[in-house]
Amino acid sequence: MNQTTDVAIIGAGPYGLSLGAHLAQAGIACVVLGEPMHTWRTGMPEGMVLKSEGFASNLWHPDKAFTLQDYCAEHGLPYQDSGLPVPLATFSAYGVAFQKRFVPMLREQWVRHLDFDGSLYTLHLDNHDIITARRVVIAAGIRKFHQIPTELAPILGTLCSHSADHHKLDRFRGRQILVIGGGASGIGMAALMSAQGAKVSVAARKNRIAYCGPPSDRSLLEKIRAPESGLGTGWRSLACVLAPMVFYQMPRDFRHMIVRRHLGPAPGWTSRAEVEQNVDVLLGRRVVGSREANGLAAVTFQNSDGSEQTVEAEHVISATGYKVDMRRLEFLSREILDRMEMAAFTPVLSPYFETSVPGLFVVGTAAANAFGPLLRFAYGAGFASNRLSRFLKRTAERRLVPMRPTLAAAA
């Protein structure tokens, strides 16, 4: 079945679904492509809880309808604006329910190839259907951007995988597992696997694990010194939430530096007790090599004092995060990539999320270098959906010509 639409949205996570809800209310013909909340339902470990508070874990309807609190009330689930961790399963199910209510135009097919002839986009789907669209929004999330150190290449496969490859962890029960990475995904996965009976070691480059603190009552002075926002506490985080367009005007190198450094992957406090009690934590360790040894993975680390240590395990999980590189989105044609202006392989965007390829837009983590750390989190879907949907409605009849970025964005 072939289809023609005004806007095609590639991706059905918080950004794709929130934008779809906005466009539906605005009366813009659109289709959303992908499985709803796919990365959340398949690329994060079962039993995980979100680091974001309840009030910051909503999907976004233009009327602010059907919040996570509403969903929990409908299903008799516990909820607090802050102080009560949100289970991954609850958030995933909430996103699916949001889609069924507000984004009925979703098609659960994957885009295999995207072409552009200068006026129209052609999306080739995995079931061989074709969709023709005037404009396309990439809301593809982080799944394709996972990083694994090159030093682990010799054991990749049955002996080594990325943390995003695992949702159910019961297969690791009773096995000796080495997790590499001291951030949220590494420490969180180590805690969950240990709780399910795996024998877990975790290795981190830094000399301490910087856990987020548990919720606590804060005095008025503490709230003034570090106000709360959808990205956590602190004036810098509040500025990221309130002023993404100010961030957009900053020099490019400054923007990239802030996105790299602000709000790093600190582990949640809920993992701390299990890790400290039952997980062997190796600090100040940098991976320098790996090999197979008698059916086991043998990973060699350089310690902070310069010495080396080799750790053997039945399986190694590389919880080493993600790095945006648009070339890794396999559905993008070579012609589109050649026309797309990039900085550090991330798209240079107009003030309305448009790439240098006319009619092609990018939201979510891939847009963070333009609009700030807000876009690395689900909370940023509210800003992106509101701003982009207004622009798409206002320009519904415009001829496709490149929307040039500002001098600051391109600098």
C-alpha positions in Angstrom: 0.0 0.0 0.0 1.4 3.3 -1.1 0.6 6.6 0.7 1.1 10.3 0.2 1.3 12.7 3.2 2.5 16.2 4.1 4.8 15.2 7.0 6.4 11.8 7.7 7.9 11.3 11.2 10.6 8.6 11.4 10.6 7.3 15.0 7.8 6.7 17.6 9.5 7.4 20.9 8.6 10.5 23.1 9.7 13.0 20.4 7.9 11.3 17.5 4.7 10.6 19.4 4.6 14.1 21.0 5.1 15.8 17.6 2.5 13.5 16.0 0.0 14.5 18.6 0.7 18.2 17.9 0.4 17.8 14.2 -2.8 15.9 14.5 -4.4 18.6 16.5 -3.1 21.2 14.0 -4.8 19.4 11.2 -1.6 18.6 9.3 -1.6 15.3 7.4 1.1 13.2 8.8 2.2 9.6 9.4 4.4 8.3 12.2 6.6 5.3 11.4 8.1 2.8 13.9 7.1 0.7 16.9 5.8 2.9 19.8 8.5 3.4 22.5 10.6 0.7 20.8 14.0 1.7 22.4 12.4 2.0 25.8 10.7 -1.4 25.5 13.6 -3.3 24.0 16.9 -1.4 24.5 16.8 -0.7 28.2 17.0 -3.3 31.0 13.8 -4.8 32.5 13.4 -3.5 36.1 15.1 -0.2 35.5 13.7 3.0 36.9 13.9 6.4 35.2 16.3 9.1 36.5 13.7 11.8 35.7 11.1 12.7 38.2 7.4 11.9 37.6 6.6 15.5 36.6 9.4 15.4 34.0 8.4 12.1 32.4 5.4 13.1 30.3 4.7 12.8 26.7 3.4 16.1 25.2 -0.1 16.9 23.9 -0.7 20.5 22.9 -3.4 20.7 25.5 -1.1 19.0 28.1 -3.6 16.2 28.1 -3.0 12.7 29.4 0.1 13.2 31.6 2.0 10.3 33.3 0.0 11.2 36.4 -3.2 10.8 34.5 -2.1 7.4 33.2 -1.1 6.2 36.7 -4.4 7.4 38.1 -6.4 5.5 35.4 -4.4 2.3 36.1 -4.2 2.5 39.9 -0.4 2.9 39.8 1.6 4.8 42.4 2.7 8.3 41.3 4.4 11.3 42.8 5.6 14.5 41.1 9.0 13.9 42.7 10.6 11.5 45.1 9.1 8.2 43.7 11.1 6.6 40.9 9.2 5.9 37.7 9.5 2.3 36.6 10.6 1.7 33.0 7.6 -0.6 32.4 5.2 2.1 33.6 6.8 4.8 31.3 6.8 2.4 28.3 3.2 1.4 28.8 2.2 5.0 29.2 3.9 5.9 25.9 2.0 3.2 24.1 -1.3 4.3 25.6 -0.5 7.9 24.6 0.0 6.7 21.0 -3.3 4.8 20.9 -5.1 7.9 22.2 -3.5 10.7 20.2 -1.4 9.2 17.3 -3.7 6.8 15.5 -1.8 7.5 12.2 1.2 5.5 13.4 2.3 2.7 11.1 4.5 0.0 12.7 6.9 -0.3 9.9 10.6 0.6 9.7 12.0 3.0 7.1 14.6 1.1 5.1 15.5 3.9 2.7 14.8 7.6 2.4 15.3 9.4 -1.0 14.8 13.1 -2.0 14.4 14.3 -5.5 14.5 18.0 -4.7 10.7 18.4 -4.2 9.4 15.2 -2.6 10.7 12.6 -0.2 10.2 8.9 -0.8 10.3 6.5 2.1 10.7 2.8 1.4 9.4 0.7 4.2 10.4 -2.8 5.4 7.1 -4.3 4.0 7.9 -2.8 0.6 5.3 -0.1 0.9 6.2 3.4 -0.3 5.3 6.7 1.4 5.7 10.0 -0.4 6.0 13.1 1.8 6.7 16.8 1.3 8.5 17.0 4.6 10.2 14.5 6.9 11.1 14.7 10.6 13.8 12.4 11.9 13.0 11.5 15.5 15.0 8.3 15.5 16.3 8.4 19.0 19.7 7.1 20.2 19.6 3.3 19.3 21.8 3.6 16.2 24.4 5.8 17.9 25.7 3.3 20.5 29.5 3.3 21.1 31.7 0.3 21.7 35.5 0.9 22.3 37.6 -0.4 19.4 39.6 -2.3 21.9 36.7 -4.7 22.4 36.4 -5.5 18.7 38.2 -8.8 19.0 35.5 -10.2 21.3 32.3 -8.6 19.8 29.5 -11.1 19.3 28.8 -14.0 21.6 31.4 -12.7 24.2 30.6 -9.0 24.1 27.6 -6.7 23.4 26.4 -3.2 24.1 24.0 -2.5 27.0 21.3 -1.5 24.4 21.2 -5.1 23.2 19.6 -6.3 26.4 16.1 -5.9 27.9 15.6 -9.2 29.7 18.5 -10.0 32.0 17.5 -13.4 33.4 19.7 -15.2 30.8 22.7 -13.9 32.8 21.7 -15.5 36.1 24.6 -17.5 37.6 27.1 -16.2 35.0 30.2 -14.2 35.4 29.6 -10.8 33.8 31.9 -7.8 33.3 30.2 -4.5 32.7 32.4 -1.7 31.3 31.1 1.8 32.1 30.5 3.7 35.4 27.6 5.8 34.1 23.9 5.4 34.6 23.5 2.5 32.1 26.5 0.5 33.4 25.9 0.9 37.1 22.1 0.4 36.7 22.6 -2.8 34.6 25.2 -4.1 37.0 22.8 -3.7 39.9 19.9 -5.3 38.1 21.9 -8.3 36.9 23.4 -8.8 40.4 19.9 -8.7 41.9 18.9 -11.5 39.4 21.8 -13.7 40.5 24.6 -12.9 38.1 28.2 -12.6 39.4 29.0 -9.0 38.3 32.1 -6.9 38.1 32.0 -3.3 36.8 35.0 -1.4 35.5 35.0 2.4 35.2 37.6 4.9 34.0 37.0 7.4 36.9 38.2 6.9 40.4 34.7 7.2 42.0 31.1 6.4 41.1 29.2 9.8 41.2 25.8 8.6 42.2 22.8 11.0 42.1 21.6 11.8 45.6 18.3 10.4 46.8 15.3 12.8 47.1 15.1 14.9 50.2 13.2 17.8 51.6 15.0 21.0 50.6 14.9 24.3 52.4 13.9 27.5 50.7 17.6 28.6 50.6 18.5 25.3 48.9 15.8 25.7 46.4 17.0 29.3 45.6 20.6 28.1 45.3 19.7 25.1 43.1 16.2 25.5 41.6 14.4 22.4 40.3 13.6 21.9 36.7 12.7 19.1 34.3 16.4 18.3 34.0 17.1 18.2 37.7 18.4 20.9 40.1 20.7 23.9 39.4 20.6 27.2 37.6 22.4 25.8 34.6 19.8 23.1 34.1 17.0 25.6 34.6 18.6 27.8 31.9 18.7 24.8 29.5 14.9 24.3 30.0 13.9 28.0 29.8 16.2 29.3 27.2 17.0 26.8 24.4 16.8 29.6 21.8 19.4 31.6 23.7 21.6 28.5 23.7 21.0 28.2 20.0 22.6 31.7 19.5 25.8 30.7 21.3 29.1 29.9 19.4 29.2 26.4 18.1 32.2 25.2 20.0 30.7 26.5 23.3 27.4 24.7 22.5 29.1 21.4 21.8 31.2 21.6 24.9 28.1 22.2 27.1 26.2 19.3 25.6 29.2 17.0 26.2 29.8 18.1 29.8 26.5 19.1 31.4 24.3 16.5 32.9 26.6 13.5 32.4 25.4 9.9 32.9 25.5 9.9 36.7 24.0 6.6 38.1 20.8 6.8 40.0 20.7 6.4 43.8 18.4 3.4 43.5 21.4 1.3 42.2 23.8 2.2 44.9 23.0 -0.3 47.7 23.1 -3.4 45.4 26.3 -2.3 43.7 28.2 -1.5 46.9 27.1 -4.7 48.6 27.3 -7.3 45.8 29.2 -6.0 42.8 33.0 -6.0 42.4 33.8 -2.4 41.4 37.1 -1.7 39.6 37.9 2.0 39.4 40.5 3.9 37.5 40.5 1.3 34.7 40.9 2.1 31.0 40.3 -0.7 28.4 43.5 -1.3 26.4 42.7 -4.7 24.8 40.7 -7.8 24.7 40.9 -11.4 23.4 39.1 -14.8 23.7 40.7 -17.2 26.2 39.4 -20.7 26.5 35.9 -19.7 25.7 36.0 -16.6 28.0 36.4 -12.9 27.3 39.7 -11.6 28.6 39.7 -7.8 28.9 43.0 -6.0 29.7 42.8 -2.7 31.6 45.4 -0.1 32.3 45.1 1.0 35.9 45.4 4.6 37.1 49.0 3.8 38.4 50.0 2.6 34.9 50.0 -1.1 35.7 47.8 -3.5 33.7 45.2 -6.0 34.8 43.3 -8.7 32.8 39.8 -9.6 33.9 38.0 -12.7 32.5 34.3 -13.1 32.2 31.7 -15.2 30.4 30.3 -12.1 28.8 31.2 -8.4 28.6 28.6 -5.7 28.4 29.9 -2.4 27.0 27.8 0.3 28.7 29.8 3.0 27.0 27.0 5.3 25.9 26.1 6.9 22.6 27.5 9.5 20.2 25.5 11.0 17.5 26.7 10.4 14.0 24.1 10.9 11.2 26.0 8.6 8.9 24.9 5.7 11.1 21.3 6.2 10.2 21.2 3.6 7.5 18.0 4.8 5.9 19.6 8.1 4.8 20.6 8.0 1.1 24.1 9.0 0.2 22.7 12.0 -1.7 20.9 13.3 1.4 24.1 12.8 3.6 26.1 14.7 1.0 23.7 17.6 1.1 23.4 17.7 4.8 25.6 20.3 6.5 27.1 18.8 9.7 29.4 19.7 12.6 31.1 16.7 14.3 28.7 14.5 12.3 25.7 16.2 14.0 23.3 18.2 11.8 23.5 22.0 11.6 20.0 23.1 12.1 17.8 26.2 11.5 16.0 27.8 14.4 13.1 25.5 13.5 15.0 22.2 13.4 15.5 22.1 9.6 18.7 20.7 8.1 20.4 22.1 5.1 18.3 19.6 3.1 15.0 21.5 2.5 12.1 20.0 4.2 14.2 17.6 6.4 14.0 18.2 10.1 15.8 16.5 13.1 14.6 16.4 16.7 15.8 14.6 19.9 19.3 13.9 20.9 20.6 14.5 17.4 19.5 18.1 17.7 21.1 18.7 21.1 24.2 20.4 19.7 21.9 23.1 18.3 19.4 23.6 21.1 21.2 22.3 24.2 21.1 19.4 26.7 17.3 19.7 27.0 17.1 17.8 23.7 19.0 14.8 25.1 16.0 14.1 27.4 12.4 13.1 26.9 11.4 16.3 28.7 12.7 18.3 25.7 9.9 16.8 23.5 7.6 19.5 24.7 9.7 22.4 23.5 10.5 20.6 20.2 7.0 19.6 19.4 5.5 23.0 20.1 8.1 24.9 18.2 8.3 22.6 15.2 4.5 22.0 14.8 3.9 25.7 14.8 6.5 26.1 12.0 5.2 23.2 10.0 1.6 24.6 10.2 2.8 28.1 9.3 4.8 26.9 6.3 2.4 24.2 5.1 2.3 25.6 1.5 5.8 27.0 1.2 8.0 25.8 -1.6 10.9 23.6 -0.4 14.0 25.8 -0.2 16.7 25.5 2.4 16.0 27.2 5.7 19.4 28.6 6.5 20.8 28.4 10.0 21.8 31.6 11.8 25.4 32.7 11.8 25.8 31.5 15.4 24.4 28.0 14.6 26.7 27.6 11.6 29.8 29.1 13.1 
